[in-house]
Amino acid sequence: MELYLDSVDFKEIEAALDLGIITGLTTTPTFMHRHGITDVDGAIVKLSHMVPVLQVEALGATVDEILKEADRLLTLPVNKECTLVFKVPISNEGVKACKKLSNNGHLVNIHLIYTLNQAYMAMEAGAAYICPLVGRLHDQGHDAMKLIEECVNTVELYGYDTKVMVSSVRHADHVRQAILLGAHTCTVPWSVMKKLCENTLTTLGIDQFFEHTRLMTIRVKEIIGNENPTVTLKDTLLDAMVKMTDYKTGAVSIVDDFGKLIGIFTDGDIRRQLKDKGKAIVDAKMSDFTYNPPITINADALLHDAVNLFSKTQVDNIIVVENDKPVGILDIQDLVKLNLIG
């Protein structure tokens, strides 16, 4: 099924063309007016240099007016490599004009189709495309896709050289139904087209792939950077609080004079000490406190190992070490930000 973009927004057109699968572009006078385009001919010329196929309105109340407008459009300095398709609303005059244009080798899209009878007349007149407006039919409570099915079946039954173009597309399911019914072409606004690849389950799967890739390829040292909040046994609790504030962390590593790891002191420890002993405790030396053996992980360990260690120990901070010396602290929130821990 051919995929057209239904737009005159140049940024949308560039974005759609970047997909690499767009057959062409459909336009309407309504789109031109809505986007404030006053130089219609200039817009047509510019668009012809952007897309391989351009469908433009050859508007007229009579056959002569339609043919005159088509001839005028052909005199514009459009890109010679761009195929022009003349859009003509369905009517008796439109059918006669379509027959004359198609007999002269021009491509015509008979649009504003709402019934099979209208579609049949366009097919008989040699229309290259017929364009039922499914969104507008749905808005009026009609079974628009039934009409698409009837048009496709008619083309196949009688061998018309006409493509059924689904237009006035409102949502992605219109595209899905067009595919299932064997429509030859679908012209879609960018708001719908850019969502055709979207699916919640796909998004979840992609996120999971990235998550697992990070777990198995990123090492702990890449997360902590160069930040290594430490205090010595000679420092005070107030020094530890200041260090946490400076590094915006919830813990500091405690080291001896040789940089050897002694333990970890967290913001939770601070709150407990203040509750038990009052604010005077802030002047206590870090050597006044006792420390349990800290939970550590090697800087070269994978994030997968860190996640498992957090899960196993149920702590919020793990000291990262190299050669038995602390080089940083891994906070559980570091992994939460990467969506590695819920």
ABEGO torsion letter per residue (X at the ends): XBBBBBBABAAAAAAAAAAGABABBBBBAAAAAAAGBABAAAAAAAAAAABABBBBBBBBABAAAAAAAAAAAAABBBBAABBBBBBBBBBAAAAAAAAAAAAAGBBBBBBGBABAAAAAAAAAAGBABBBBBAAAAAAAGBBAAAAAAAAAAAAAAAGBBBBBBBBGBABAAAAAAAAAAGBABBBBBAAAAAAAABBAAAAAAAAAAAAAAAAAABBAAAAAEABBBBBBAABBAAAAAAAAAAAGBABBBBBBAAGBBABBBBAAAAAAAAAAAEAAAAABBAAABBBBBBBBBBAABBAAAAAAAAAAAGBABBBBBBGGBBAEBBBAAAAAAAGABX
